[in-house]
């Protein structure tokens, strides 16, 4: 199938890029290995966004919501409706297996998925970062009672649950588990929680910790996870702590191997090499969009700013097309 722009990833950035391409007269196909806005779908069931709804809007479509900040469910509904409104060509549950340039002298790419083969003038990788957790590299991390994602708390009522991490995801998970009757201990390698904790969440977690309703182990590292317990190293040395379940919420990172396989160069800090003015990588015609641009620095790019990447990328594609015609 011959197309103008193939976009890998149907998150807000990928959808915004497809809308921009379509509005500029380009045929765009979006390939997504999961469902539409797959990362948002896998967020905690009761999550509320940090930002207001207008900063999540794409394609000029208003995002109405009931409260000051939208919920996960409202975001899912919004992006479904936007996709339907623009009649975007989104291929869900289709995994891209390879992206290779055409033969030398022929611009464009051959993209192979587990369902089809595509020929594309340009490719945009907008795969996000939520699929791959940052592992601690400790024994037992692969055990079945250890999770790197949290959806809802009901299943853990009355149980001893360790939550590892000190940022928003870990803190909100600890609070939700506590409210559903779990006996929660928050474990963080630093001396205090992250400064970036949502302002409306901070008083809640501070009060729960102060009252002893949620236990905390600060300046503490996990050495090993075993069935029913953890081995820790903290200010007082080695210790053991009982835990029926463990949520290791230590962050996530992009699929760097997927980028390398596509020919993208990464620097020593695993930041992809791309032109900051166009988001084109070292591979001509291959672009990055959204948080994947920042590599491991995932706090640099959010939906709020990544949603505009498509405008820059499509402008670059059209400029290069015009230059090729002029030659």
C-alpha positions in Angstrom: 0.0 0.0 0.0 1.4 3.4 -1.1 0.8 6.3 1.4 2.3 9.7 2.0 2.8 9.5 5.8 2.9 6.4 8.0 2.6 7.2 11.7 3.5 4.6 14.3 1.5 5.2 17.5 -2.1 6.3 17.9 -1.6 8.5 21.0 -2.6 12.2 21.0 0.6 13.1 19.2 0.2 10.5 16.5 -3.4 11.5 16.0 -2.6 15.2 15.9 0.1 14.4 13.3 -2.4 12.4 11.2 -5.0 15.3 11.4 -2.3 17.8 10.2 -1.2 15.6 7.4 -4.8 15.0 6.3 -5.6 18.7 6.4 -2.6 19.4 4.2 -3.8 17.0 1.6 -1.5 14.0 2.5 -2.7 10.5 2.9 -1.8 9.3 6.4 -2.2 5.9 8.0 -1.7 5.4 11.8 -0.6 2.0 13.0 -1.1 1.1 16.7 0.0 -2.1 18.3 -2.7 -1.6 21.0 -6.0 0.3 21.1 -6.6 4.0 20.4 -4.7 6.2 22.9 -3.4 2.9 24.3 -1.3 4.5 27.1 -4.3 6.6 28.4 -6.4 3.4 28.3 -3.9 1.7 30.6 -3.7 4.6 33.1 -5.3 4.0 36.5 -9.0 3.8 36.2 -9.7 6.8 38.4 -6.9 9.0 37.2 -7.4 12.7 36.8 -5.0 14.7 34.5 -2.6 17.3 35.9 -3.6 19.8 33.2 -6.8 21.4 32.0 -8.8 20.0 29.1 -8.0 22.7 26.6 -4.3 21.8 26.8 -5.1 18.3 25.6 -7.1 19.3 22.6 -6.1 18.3 19.1 -7.3 19.2 15.6 -9.1 22.4 16.9 -11.8 20.3 18.5 -13.0 21.5 22.0 -12.6 19.1 24.9 -15.5 19.7 27.3 -15.3 18.1 30.8 -17.3 18.2 34.0 -14.6 19.3 36.4 -11.6 21.7 36.2 -9.4 18.8 35.0 -10.4 15.9 32.8 -10.6 12.3 33.9 -9.1 9.3 32.1 -12.6 8.3 30.9 -13.3 11.8 29.5 -10.0 11.7 27.6 -10.7 8.3 26.1 -14.1 9.6 24.9 -12.6 12.8 23.5 -9.9 11.1 21.5 -12.4 8.5 20.2 -14.7 11.3 19.0 -11.9 13.3 17.4 -10.7 10.2 15.5 -14.2 9.6 14.2 -14.8 13.2 13.4 -11.7 13.3 11.1 -12.3 9.8 9.9 -8.6 9.0 10.6 -7.3 5.7 9.2 -6.1 4.1 12.4 -5.1 0.4 12.2 -5.4 -0.9 15.8 -3.8 -4.0 17.2 -1.2 -4.0 14.4 2.4 -4.2 15.3 5.2 -2.6 13.1 8.0 -5.1 12.7 10.5 -3.2 10.6 11.0 0.2 9.0 13.7 0.3 6.2 14.6 2.9 3.6 13.8 2.0 0.0 16.7 1.2 -2.3 19.4 3.9 -2.6 18.2 6.8 -4.8 14.5 6.0 -4.1 13.1 8.2 -1.3 10.7 6.7 1.2 10.4 3.6 3.3 9.2 0.1 3.3 7.3 -0.7 6.5 6.3 -4.2 7.4 3.8 -5.0 10.1 2.4 -8.2 11.4 -0.6 -7.7 9.1 0.6 -5.8 6.0 3.3 -4.2 3.9 3.4 -0.4 3.3 5.3 2.0 1.1 5.5 5.4 2.6 7.1 8.7 1.6 7.7 9.6 5.2 7.4 7.9 8.6 6.7 9.4 12.0 7.5 7.4 15.1 5.2 8.6 18.0 5.2 5.6 20.2 5.4 7.2 23.6 7.1 5.7 26.5 4.6 3.9 28.7 5.1 0.4 27.4 8.5 -0.3 29.0 9.0 0.2 32.8 12.3 1.2 34.3 13.4 -2.0 36.0 15.3 -1.9 39.3 17.4 -4.9 38.3 16.9 -6.8 41.6 16.2 -10.5 42.1 12.5 -11.3 42.2 11.3 -8.4 40.1 9.8 -10.8 37.6 7.7 -12.6 40.2 3.9 -12.8 39.5 2.9 -10.7 42.6 5.1 -7.8 41.3 3.4 -5.2 39.0 4.8 -2.2 37.1 1.3 -0.8 36.3 -1.7 0.0 38.4 -5.3 0.0 37.3 -7.6 -0.2 40.3 -7.4 -1.0 44.0 -10.3 -3.3 44.9 -8.3 -6.6 44.5 -5.9 -5.6 47.2 -8.2 -4.7 50.1 -6.9 -6.0 53.4 -3.6 -7.0 52.0 0.0 -5.8 52.7 1.1 -3.8 49.6 4.5 -2.2 49.0 4.6 0.7 46.5 8.0 1.6 45.2 8.6 5.1 43.9 8.2 8.7 44.9 6.5 10.5 42.0 2.9 11.1 41.1 2.1 7.6 39.9 3.5 5.9 43.0 1.9 8.4 45.4 -1.6 8.3 43.7 -1.4 4.5 43.7 -0.6 4.4 47.4 -3.5 6.7 48.2 -6.0 4.7 46.1 -4.9 1.5 47.7 -5.1 3.0 51.2 -8.7 4.2 50.5 -9.7 0.7 49.4 -8.5 -0.9 52.6 -4.9 -2.0 51.7 -2.1 -1.8 54.2 0.3 0.3 52.3 4.0 1.0 52.6 5.6 3.6 50.3 9.3 2.9 49.6 11.4 5.6 48.0 15.2 5.7 47.4 15.3 9.4 48.1 14.9 11.3 51.4 11.6 12.9 50.3 8.9 12.7 47.7 9.3 14.4 44.3 8.7 18.2 44.2 6.5 17.5 41.1 3.7 15.8 43.1 0.4 17.3 41.9 -0.5 20.3 44.2 -3.9 18.8 45.1 -2.4 15.4 45.9 0.5 16.7 48.1 -1.5 17.6 51.2 -3.4 14.3 51.0 -0.2 12.1 51.0 1.5 14.3 53.6 -1.4 14.0 55.9 -1.6 10.2 55.4 2.1 9.8 56.1 1.9 12.1 59.2 -1.0 10.1 60.6 0.7 6.8 59.9 -2.1 5.7 57.8 0.4 5.0 55.0 3.8 3.8 56.1 6.9 5.1 54.4 10.5 4.0 54.0 12.6 6.9 52.7 16.3 6.7 51.6 15.6 3.0 51.1 16.6 0.7 48.3 15.0 -2.6 47.4 17.6 -5.4 47.4 15.4 -8.4 46.6 11.8 -9.3 46.2 10.6 -12.7 47.6 7.2 -14.3 47.9 5.6 -12.5 50.8 8.5 -10.1 51.6 11.1 -7.7 50.5 14.8 -7.3 51.5 15.6 -3.6 51.9 18.6 -1.4 52.6 17.9 1.8 54.4 19.5 4.3 56.8 19.6 1.6 59.5 21.1 -1.1 57.3 19.5 -4.3 56.0 16.0 -5.2 56.9 13.0 -7.3 55.7 9.4 -6.2 55.2 6.3 -8.3 54.6 4.4 -7.7 51.4 1.7 -9.7 49.7 1.9 -7.6 46.5 4.4 -5.1 45.2 3.9 -2.2 42.8 7.3 -1.1 41.4 6.4 2.2 39.9 9.8 3.6 39.1 9.0 5.2 35.7 9.0 4.2 32.1 11.1 4.7 28.9 10.7 4.6 25.1 11.5 1.5 23.1 15.1 2.4 22.2 15.7 -0.8 20.3 12.8 -0.1 18.0 14.4 3.3 17.2 17.9 1.7 16.7 16.4 -1.0 14.4 14.9 1.8 12.3 18.4 3.4 12.0 17.9 6.2 14.5 21.1 7.3 16.2 21.0 7.7 20.0 23.5 9.7 22.0 25.3 8.5 25.1 22.3 9.4 27.2 20.0 7.4 24.9 18.4 10.6 23.5 17.5 10.2 19.8 19.4 12.4 17.4 17.0 14.6 15.6 16.7 18.2 14.2 15.0 20.3 16.9 13.5 22.5 14.2 11.8 19.7 12.2 12.0 16.5 14.4 13.6 14.7 11.5 16.1 12.1 12.6 19.5 11.2 11.1 17.5 9.0 8.7 16.1 11.3 6.0 12.3 11.3 6.0 12.0 9.5 9.4 10.6 11.8 12.1 9.9 11.5 15.8 6.9 13.0 17.6 5.9 13.4 21.2 7.8 12.2 24.2 10.0 9.8 22.3 11.9 12.9 21.1 13.3 13.3 24.7 14.6 9.8 25.2 14.8 9.1 28.9 14.0 12.7 29.8 10.3 11.9 29.7 9.3 14.9 31.8 10.3 17.3 29.0 7.4 16.5 26.7 3.7 16.0 27.5 0.5 15.9 25.5 0.4 19.7 26.0 3.4 20.4 23.8 3.7 17.1 21.9 0.4 17.7 20.2 2.0 20.5 18.1 4.8 18.3 16.7 2.7 17.3 13.8 2.5 20.8 12.4 6.3 21.1 12.3 6.7 17.6 10.9 4.2 17.9 8.1 5.6 21.3 7.2 9.0 19.7 6.8 7.6 16.8 4.7 5.9 19.3 2.4 9.0 21.5 2.2 11.1 18.5 1.2 8.6 17.4 -1.3 8.6 20.8 -2.9 12.4 20.9 -3.0 12.5 17.5 -4.7 10.0 18.7 -7.4 12.1 21.8 -7.9 15.2 19.7 -8.6 
